[in-house]
Amino acid sequence: MITMSNNIRVGVIGVGYMGWNHAKLYKQLRGVDLVGVSDRDQRRAVETASEFDTESMPTAELLSEVDAVSIAVPTEYHGDIIEDSLNAGVHVLVEKPFVSNTARGRALIERSEEEGLVLQVGHVERFNAAVQTLVDIVSHLDIVALSTRRVGPAVDRELSDSVALDLMIHDIDIVLSILDEPLEELTSVSSIGGEHATAAMRFGDGVVVDMTASRITQREVRKIEVVTKSGCVIADCLNQTVEFHKAAPSLATSLNGHQLYECDGVIEHPRVTQTNPLLEELNSFVGSITDGTPPVVSGRDGLRAVEIAQHIESAAHSNEQYKPLLQ
C-alpha cells in the first residue's frame, strides 16, 4: 500500500549490473523511497544497500515492506519471484525477458490483472528518445520493411540468456510495437554457440523484417531502419539520433559547364531530446502505480516478445525455414 507520506516504497531484488542501476535511479526519483535491496549474494546486497543508504534484507521481508519492486535476477528465477510479489500485493517491474516458461507467464499476467497490480516488463528501449521519435514518424507512413542491428563485443558479466533472448528481444519488442499484423513466417540462423544470430520474418500485411544480434563483434551498433513508401527512417539507439531519408527530384549544380555535385534526395534530422531510458522507464512504472494507467510495456507485450524469441531460437537450432507461428 502507499504510505502516509504518499511516497511509493520500492525495493530491488537482484543487484547485479541492472539491479544496481535500478537502485541508483530510484534514489533520484521524487515521490519514491528505496526501502531496501535483496540479492542471493549477501555481500553484494550489503554493499549496494550501504552505497545507496538503504537496507539489505531477505526477499520475503522486503516484499512485506514495499509497494513495488524491480526484479533483476536471472530469467530462470523470474516466475517464482513475480508470483511471490503478486501474492504479497506488490507491483512488479521485471527485467526482460519476462519469463522462460510462457504458460507460467500467461498465468502471472492473469493474476496481476485479477489483483489490479501493475506488471511491467523492462524493455528499456521503448523509452529511448530515438526509438520513440522513430515510432511516432512511421506511425503515419506506409511501412514496407524493417531492419535491426544490435551487435557488440562480449560483456564481462554473467549472462544466462541466448543472444535472441538477451539482445534481439529488444528489437522484437520494438517491431511488435510498430506493426499491428500477426507474424506469419520466420527463419533464423545462428553461429558461435548462439552468440550471433540473424532472423527474417514476414508479417500478415506483407511487411518483411530482418534482425541481427551478436555478442561477438568488436563494434557496438544499435540501429533500427524502417523502409516506407515515403523514405527510410533510421534510429541510432546509442547516440539517440534519427535520420529521415526522403526521395527528391534529382538536382545537379554546375559551374562553367562542369557538374559540381548532384542531389538525389533529402535527409531530415528530427529533433531528439536525449534522455536516460532507464530513468524514464522507472518514472513510467511509478506513474502507472500512482495514476492507475496501463504500463507502456505490459506483461502481454513481454510475453509475445519471449514467444517470438523462443521461436527464433528453435528455428536456428532445427535449421527449419519459415516456420509458421501460432498466434
C-alpha positions as CSV (number, residue, x, y, z in Angstrom):
1,M,0.0,0.0,0.0
2,I,1.0,3.7,-0.4
3,T,2.4,5.2,2.8
4,M,1.0,8.2,4.6
5,S,3.8,10.3,3.0
6,N,2.3,9.3,-0.4
7,N,5.7,8.1,-1.4
8,I,5.9,4.8,-3.2
9,R,8.0,2.3,-1.2
10,V,10.2,0.4,-3.6
11,G,12.7,-2.4,-3.4
12,V,15.1,-4.0,-5.8
13,I,15.5,-7.8,-6.0
14,G,18.8,-8.7,-7.6
15,V,21.5,-6.0,-7.5
16,G,23.9,-7.1,-10.2
17,Y,24.6,-4.9,-13.2
18,M,21.0,-3.9,-14.0
19,G,19.6,-4.1,-10.5
20,W,22.4,-1.8,-9.2
21,N,21.3,0.8,-11.8
22,H,17.7,0.4,-10.8
23,A,18.6,1.1,-7.2
24,K,20.8,4.1,-8.2
25,L,18.0,5.7,-10.2
26,Y,15.2,5.1,-7.7
27,K,17.2,7.2,-5.3
28,Q,16.9,10.1,-7.8
29,L,13.1,9.9,-8.2
30,R,10.7,12.2,-6.4
31,G,7.9,10.5,-4.6
32,V,9.9,7.3,-4.2
33,D,11.5,5.7,-1.1
34,L,14.1,3.0,-1.8
35,V,13.3,0.8,1.2
36,G,15.7,-2.0,0.6
37,V,17.5,-4.4,-1.7
38,S,17.8,-8.2,-1.8
39,D,20.3,-10.5,-3.5
40,R,21.4,-14.1,-3.2
41,D,24.9,-12.7,-2.9
42,Q,24.5,-11.3,0.6
43,R,27.8,-9.4,0.4
44,R,26.7,-7.7,-2.8
45,A,23.4,-6.8,-1.2
46,V,25.0,-5.3,1.8
47,E,27.5,-3.2,-0.2
48,T,24.7,-1.9,-2.5
49,A,22.5,-1.1,0.4
50,S,25.3,0.9,2.1
51,E,26.1,2.7,-1.2
52,F,22.5,3.9,-1.6
53,D,21.7,4.5,2.1
54,T,19.1,1.8,2.3
55,E,18.6,-1.7,3.9
56,S,19.7,-5.2,2.9
57,M,17.1,-7.8,3.7
58,P,15.8,-11.2,2.6
59,T,13.3,-11.2,-0.3
60,A,10.3,-12.3,1.8
61,E,10.9,-9.5,4.3
62,L,11.5,-6.9,1.5
63,L,8.1,-7.9,-0.1
64,S,6.4,-7.3,3.2
65,E,7.8,-3.7,3.3
66,V,7.2,-2.3,-0.2
67,D,4.5,-1.2,-2.6
68,A,6.6,-2.1,-5.7
69,V,9.7,-4.0,-6.7
70,S,12.2,-4.2,-9.6
71,I,13.2,-7.7,-10.3
72,A,16.6,-8.0,-11.9
73,V,17.6,-11.6,-11.3
74,P,18.5,-14.4,-13.9
75,T,15.5,-15.2,-16.0
76,E,15.0,-18.7,-14.6
77,Y,14.0,-17.1,-11.3
78,H,11.6,-14.5,-12.7
79,G,8.5,-16.7,-12.4
80,D,8.9,-17.5,-8.7
81,I,9.7,-14.0,-7.6
82,I,7.0,-12.4,-9.7
83,E,4.5,-14.9,-8.2
84,D,5.7,-14.1,-4.6
85,S,5.5,-10.4,-5.3
86,L,1.9,-10.6,-6.6
87,N,0.9,-12.8,-3.7
88,A,2.2,-10.0,-1.4
89,G,0.2,-7.4,-3.2
90,V,3.3,-5.8,-4.7
91,H,3.5,-4.1,-8.1
92,V,6.2,-5.5,-10.4
93,L,8.7,-4.2,-12.9
94,V,10.7,-7.3,-14.2
95,E,13.7,-7.0,-16.4
96,K,13.5,-8.6,-19.8
97,P,13.0,-11.3,-20.9
98,F,9.7,-11.6,-19.0
99,V,9.8,-15.3,-18.2
100,S,11.3,-18.5,-19.6
101,N,8.1,-20.5,-19.4
102,T,5.3,-18.9,-21.4
103,A,2.5,-20.8,-19.9
104,R,3.5,-19.5,-16.5
105,G,3.8,-16.1,-17.9
106,R,0.2,-16.2,-19.0
107,A,-0.9,-17.3,-15.5
108,L,1.1,-14.4,-13.9
109,I,-0.5,-11.9,-16.3
110,E,-3.9,-13.1,-15.3
111,R,-3.1,-13.0,-11.6
112,S,-1.8,-9.4,-11.9
113,E,-5.0,-8.4,-13.7
114,E,-7.2,-10.1,-11.1
115,E,-5.3,-8.3,-8.2
116,G,-5.2,-4.9,-10.0
117,L,-1.4,-4.8,-9.8
118,V,1.0,-3.3,-12.3
119,L,3.1,-5.9,-14.2
120,Q,5.6,-4.1,-16.4
121,V,8.4,-5.7,-18.4
122,G,11.7,-3.9,-18.6
123,H,12.1,-3.4,-22.4
124,V,14.1,-0.2,-21.8
125,E,14.5,0.7,-25.5
126,R,10.8,1.7,-25.6
127,F,11.9,4.7,-23.5
128,N,14.8,5.6,-25.8
129,A,14.0,9.0,-27.2
130,A,15.3,8.0,-30.7
131,V,13.1,4.9,-30.8
132,Q,10.1,7.0,-29.6
133,T,10.7,9.6,-32.3
134,L,11.1,6.8,-35.0
135,V,7.8,5.2,-33.9
136,D,6.0,8.5,-34.0
137,I,7.2,9.2,-37.5
138,V,6.5,5.8,-39.0
139,S,3.1,5.5,-37.4
140,H,1.8,7.9,-40.2
141,L,3.6,6.1,-43.0
142,D,3.1,3.1,-45.2
143,I,5.8,0.6,-44.0
144,V,7.4,-1.8,-46.4
145,A,10.2,-3.3,-44.4
146,L,12.2,-3.1,-41.1
147,S,15.8,-3.9,-40.4
148,T,17.5,-4.0,-37.0
149,R,21.1,-4.5,-36.0
150,R,22.1,-4.9,-32.3
151,V,25.7,-6.1,-32.1
152,G,28.7,-5.5,-29.8
153,P,31.6,-7.2,-28.1
154,A,31.3,-9.7,-25.3
155,V,30.4,-8.3,-21.9
156,D,32.3,-9.0,-18.7
157,R,29.3,-10.2,-16.6
158,E,27.3,-13.4,-16.2
159,L,24.7,-14.0,-18.9
160,S,22.0,-16.6,-18.6
161,D,20.1,-16.0,-21.8
162,S,20.9,-16.6,-25.5
163,V,21.6,-13.7,-27.8
164,A,18.0,-13.9,-29.0
165,L,16.6,-13.5,-25.5
166,D,19.3,-11.2,-24.3
167,L,19.7,-8.7,-27.2
168,M,17.4,-9.4,-30.2
169,I,14.4,-9.4,-27.9
170,H,14.7,-5.6,-27.6
171,D,14.2,-5.2,-31.3
172,I,11.4,-7.9,-31.4
173,D,9.5,-5.8,-28.9
174,I,10.1,-2.5,-30.8
175,V,8.9,-4.1,-34.1
176,L,5.8,-5.6,-32.4
177,S,5.0,-2.1,-31.1
178,I,5.1,-0.7,-34.6
179,L,3.3,-3.5,-36.6
180,D,-0.2,-4.5,-35.8
181,E,-0.4,-7.5,-38.1
182,P,0.4,-11.0,-36.8
183,L,3.7,-12.7,-37.5
184,E,3.2,-15.4,-40.2
185,E,6.6,-16.8,-41.0
186,L,10.2,-16.7,-39.9
187,T,13.6,-18.3,-40.4
188,S,16.7,-18.0,-38.3
189,V,20.3,-19.0,-38.3
190,S,23.0,-18.7,-35.6
191,S,26.7,-19.3,-35.1
192,I,29.4,-19.4,-32.5
193,G,27.3,-21.3,-30.0
194,G,24.3,-19.0,-30.5
195,E,26.3,-15.8,-29.8
196,H,25.5,-14.4,-33.2
197,A,22.0,-14.8,-34.8
198,T,20.0,-13.5,-37.7
199,A,16.3,-13.8,-38.2
200,A,14.0,-13.0,-41.1
201,M,10.2,-12.5,-40.6
202,R,7.1,-11.8,-42.7
203,F,4.0,-10.2,-41.1
204,G,0.4,-10.6,-42.3
205,D,0.4,-7.3,-44.1
206,G,3.4,-8.3,-46.2
207,V,6.0,-6.3,-44.2
208,V,9.3,-8.1,-44.0
209,V,11.7,-7.8,-41.1
210,D,15.3,-8.8,-40.7
211,M,17.2,-8.7,-37.4
212,T,20.8,-9.4,-36.5
213,A,22.1,-9.6,-32.9
214,S,25.6,-10.5,-31.7
215,R,27.7,-10.6,-28.6
216,I,31.0,-11.2,-30.6
217,T,31.6,-8.2,-32.7
218,Q,34.1,-5.6,-31.8
219,R,32.0,-2.6,-32.9
220,E,28.9,-1.7,-31.0
221,V,25.8,-0.9,-33.1
222,R,22.2,-0.4,-32.1
223,K,20.2,0.7,-35.1
224,I,16.7,0.4,-36.4
225,E,15.8,1.1,-40.1
226,V,12.3,1.4,-41.3
227,V,11.7,1.5,-45.1
228,T,8.5,3.2,-46.1
229,K,6.9,4.4,-49.4
230,S,7.9,7.9,-48.3
231,G,11.5,7.2,-47.5
232,C,13.7,5.5,-44.9
233,V,13.8,6.3,-41.2
234,I,16.8,5.3,-39.2
235,A,17.2,5.4,-35.4
236,D,20.6,5.2,-33.7
237,C,19.8,3.9,-30.2
238,L,23.3,4.5,-28.9
239,N,23.5,8.2,-29.9
240,Q,19.8,8.8,-29.7
241,T,19.6,10.3,-33.2
242,V,17.1,9.9,-36.1
243,E,17.5,10.4,-39.8
244,F,14.7,10.5,-42.3
245,H,16.0,9.9,-45.9
246,K,13.4,11.1,-48.4
247,A,13.3,10.9,-52.1
248,A,13.6,14.2,-54.0
249,P,13.9,15.3,-57.7
250,S,17.4,14.8,-58.9
251,L,19.1,18.2,-58.9
252,A,22.6,18.9,-60.3
253,T,24.7,22.0,-59.7
254,S,27.2,23.0,-62.4
255,L,29.8,25.7,-62.9
256,N,31.2,26.7,-66.3
257,G,29.7,23.5,-67.8
258,H,31.2,21.2,-65.1
259,Q,28.9,19.4,-62.8
260,L,30.0,20.0,-59.2
261,Y,27.6,17.7,-57.4
262,E,24.2,16.0,-57.7
263,C,21.4,15.9,-55.1
264,D,19.3,12.7,-55.4
265,G,17.5,13.0,-52.0
266,V,17.0,14.9,-48.8
267,I,18.0,13.9,-45.3
268,E,15.9,15.3,-42.4
269,H,17.2,15.3,-38.9
270,P,14.2,15.3,-36.5
271,R,15.0,16.9,-33.1
272,V,15.5,14.3,-30.4
273,T,15.8,15.3,-26.8
274,Q,18.2,12.8,-25.3
275,T,17.2,11.2,-22.0
276,N,18.2,8.3,-19.8
277,P,15.9,5.5,-21.0
278,L,16.1,3.5,-17.7
279,L,15.2,6.6,-15.7
280,E,12.2,7.2,-18.0
281,E,11.2,3.6,-17.6
282,L,11.2,3.8,-13.8
283,N,9.3,7.0,-13.9
284,S,6.7,5.4,-16.1
285,F,6.4,2.4,-13.8
286,V,5.8,4.7,-10.8
287,G,3.4,6.7,-12.8
288,S,1.3,3.6,-13.7
289,I,1.1,2.8,-10.0
290,T,0.1,6.3,-8.8
291,D,-2.2,7.1,-11.8
292,G,-3.7,3.7,-12.5
293,T,-2.6,3.9,-16.1
294,P,-1.6,0.7,-18.1
295,P,2.2,0.2,-18.3
296,V,3.9,1.2,-21.5
297,V,5.3,-2.4,-21.8
298,S,2.7,-4.8,-20.3
299,G,3.1,-8.4,-19.3
300,R,1.4,-9.3,-22.5
301,D,3.9,-7.3,-24.6
302,G,6.7,-9.0,-22.8
303,L,5.2,-12.5,-23.3
304,R,4.7,-12.0,-27.0
305,A,8.4,-10.9,-27.4
306,V,9.5,-14.0,-25.5
307,E,7.4,-16.3,-27.6
308,I,8.9,-15.0,-30.8
309,A,12.4,-15.0,-29.4
310,Q,11.9,-18.7,-28.5
311,H,10.6,-19.5,-32.0
312,I,13.8,-17.8,-33.4
313,E,16.0,-20.0,-31.1
314,S,14.0,-23.1,-32.2
315,A,14.3,-22.3,-35.9
316,A,18.0,-21.6,-35.6
317,H,18.6,-24.9,-33.8
318,S,16.5,-27.0,-36.1
319,N,17.5,-25.3,-39.4
320,E,13.9,-25.2,-40.4
321,Q,13.0,-22.3,-42.7
322,Y,10.0,-20.0,-42.5
323,K,8.1,-21.8,-39.7
324,P,4.5,-20.5,-39.4
325,L,3.8,-19.2,-35.9
326,L,0.6,-19.9,-33.9
327,Q,-0.8,-16.7,-32.6
